[in-house]
Amino acid sequence: MTATFRRLDNRYGGGHSQATSTTTRYLTSTVTPMLNDTTKSLAEREELYGAAAELHQVVGWIAYDIGNAGEGQRYLRDALKLAQDAGDDALEAEMLAAMSHHAAFNKAHGVAVDMALAARRTAKRSGLVALQAEAAVLEAHGHALQANPSACFAALRDAESAFERFVPGSGPTWLTYFDNAYLSAKFAHTFRDLGRPVEAERFARQSLGMSDGYERGRLFNTALLASTLADQNRLDEACKVAATAVKMSKHVRSVRGGAYLADVGRRLAVNRSDRRVRSLYAQMTAAGVPTPV
């Protein structure tokens, strides 16, 4: 069930077909009674805790994706506790990394760094270099948001070093999303928020080489590329790429996707009188994306 919910979430966004109510109903009706069953052996309970942690994480991501940050944080805290009860360092690191990601998006920059540092410590215990690379680049992004380039570059170097040891396809099934495209997107966010759009553009383009089934992520990364082009004042390219992302958003129900597109609009606001920008704003408005007044 968790794999099914995750697949639908990645493809269609958290707002598809009442995803939140469906997953929470499954948690309440099926998973919670299983967790309360005291007749299972310790080994069975640990396995169940791990599976429940994964599902709580998916529900947390869905809530986050539809703009319900408080509920998303609650489910991730529950997922973290379940991962700890399962004694699974890898899952625990993954939940801490997710918390860092949420905090960065919600502009809690200090929390983003703290959660990433906790994820790094736990990821090291797990021995999974993919998690070590992910946690390091999340720390780097937090430092970039805090305008701390020296700490940011140190964390980026650690992320690169860990990724050099990564073997594609290694690790648990819930970590299959991690690859070069995923890490490139994180690098792009980091360089963009450091005010280095040229480097950010290079990584944003690499991030588009992602696997099938991640349509929401493709929308995010396309909007990310448009934002790096907007920061370089390359209006023609920025508007064309952003228009492509707007078309993608019609098939993905994601508040985050709308937020990334709105961010592109803000970065183009200085050129709002340009006909290309006006045309893009019209397309955004038609798609329900707010544009600068």
Salt bridges, closest charged atoms under 4 A:
ASP9 OD1 - ARG216 NH1 2.77
GLU54 OE1 - ARG6 NH2 3.60
ASP65 OD2 - ARG216 NH1 2.96
ASP65 OD1 - ARG256 NE 2.95
ASP85 OD2 - LYS81 NZ 2.89
ASP89 OD1 - ARG125 NH2 3.46
GLU92 OE1 - ARG125 NH2 3.89
GLU139 OE1 - ARG120 NH1 2.65
GLU139 OE2 - HIS143 NE2 2.84
ASP158 OD2 - ARG120 NH2 2.82
ASP193 OD2 - HIS141 NE2 2.69
ASP193 OD1 - ARG192 NE 3.24
GLU199 OE2 - ARG196 NH2 2.72
GLU201 OE2 - ARG205 NE 2.91
GLU201 OE1 - ARG234 NH1 2.67
GLU215 OE1 - ARG11 NH1 3.70
ASP231 OD2 - ARG267 NH1 2.72
ASP236 OD2 - LYS240 NZ 3.21
ASP236 OD1 - ARG276 NH1 4.00
GLU237 OE2 - ARG205 NH2 3.94
GLU237 OE1 - ARG234 NE 2.78
ASP263 OD2 - ARG192 NH1 3.64
ASP263 OD1 - ARG266 NH2 3.72
ASP263 OD2 - ARG267 NE 2.70
ASP274 OD2 - ARG276 NH2 2.91
